[in-house]
Amino acid sequence: MKQMMKRMGIKTNEISAEMVVIHSGDKKIIIEDPQVVKMTMHGQEIFNITGGTVREEKGEEEVILEISEDDVNMVSEQAQVSEEEARKALEETNGDIAEAIMKLKG
């Protein structure tokens, strides 16, 4: 089989993988202990995933945003607002300092 694929210009390479995770909108498909083969044909890469235990998880993971005191102080000083207002603006803008300042000034 390998020789036939080689004659057709298909290169195969087995990948040692413990887990494959596919993120699809509001869910994740998790394949544990899969067999993964990477095939390259005419410059295109194809990944073949077989076997393993398949499970699905719904919902998004919670992302924890860490905002430093330096960022809070900078936004507070630049926008001339309290530190509490500056922190809230940073949280609403996912930590984007410039956007937080513009939001508070605008």
C-alpha positions in Angstrom: 0.0 0.0 0.0 2.8 2.4 0.9 4.6 1.7 -2.4 1.5 2.3 -4.4 0.9 5.6 -2.6 4.5 6.6 -3.2 4.1 5.9 -6.9 1.1 8.1 -6.9 3.1 10.9 -5.3 1.5 10.6 -1.9 3.9 10.8 1.1 2.6 9.5 4.4 3.9 10.2 7.9 2.5 8.7 11.1 2.1 11.3 13.9 2.3 10.2 17.5 -0.7 11.9 19.1 -2.3 11.5 22.5 -5.3 13.6 21.8 -7.0 15.5 18.9 -9.4 18.4 19.6 -11.7 19.9 17.0 -13.2 23.2 18.0 -16.5 23.7 16.2 -18.5 26.8 17.2 -20.2 26.0 20.4 -18.7 22.5 21.0 -15.5 20.6 21.0 -14.9 17.1 19.6 -12.2 15.3 21.6 -10.5 12.1 20.3 -8.3 10.4 22.8 -5.5 7.9 21.8 -6.1 8.4 18.0 -4.0 7.1 15.1 -3.0 10.1 13.0 -1.5 9.9 9.6 -0.4 13.0 7.7 -0.6 12.6 3.9 1.0 15.1 1.5 -0.2 15.0 -2.1 0.5 17.7 -4.7 1.4 20.3 -2.0 -1.8 19.6 0.0 -1.7 18.2 3.5 -4.4 15.8 4.6 -4.7 14.5 8.2 -6.4 11.1 8.7 -7.6 10.5 12.2 -8.9 7.0 13.2 -9.7 5.1 16.3 -9.6 6.3 19.8 -12.3 7.3 22.2 -14.6 10.2 21.0 -16.4 12.6 23.2 -18.1 16.0 22.8 -18.1 19.0 25.1 -20.6 21.8 24.7 -20.0 25.4 25.7 -17.1 27.7 25.8 -14.2 27.6 28.2 -14.1 30.6 30.6 -11.2 32.8 29.8 -9.6 34.6 32.7 -8.4 38.0 31.9 -5.6 39.4 34.2 -5.4 43.1 34.3 -2.3 44.6 35.9 -2.4 47.5 38.4 0.0 49.4 36.1 -2.6 49.2 33.3 -5.4 50.3 35.6 -3.3 53.3 36.8 -2.4 54.3 33.3 -6.0 54.2 32.1 -7.1 56.0 35.2 -4.6 58.8 34.8 -5.0 59.2 31.0 -8.8 59.3 31.1 -9.0 61.1 34.4 -11.3 58.6 36.1 -11.3 56.5 39.2 -9.4 53.2 39.3 -12.6 51.3 39.5 -13.9 52.9 36.3 -10.6 52.2 34.6 -10.7 48.6 35.6 -14.3 48.2 34.4 -13.3 49.7 31.0 -10.3 47.4 30.7 -12.5 44.4 31.4 -15.1 45.5 28.8 -12.3 46.0 26.2 -10.5 42.7 27.0 -7.5 44.5 28.4 -7.0 46.9 25.4 -5.5 50.0 27.1 -6.0 52.4 24.1 -9.6 51.2 23.6 -10.4 51.6 27.3 -9.0 55.2 27.4 -11.0 56.1 24.2 -14.2 54.6 25.7 -13.8 56.6 28.9 -13.0 59.8 27.1 -15.6 59.5 24.4 
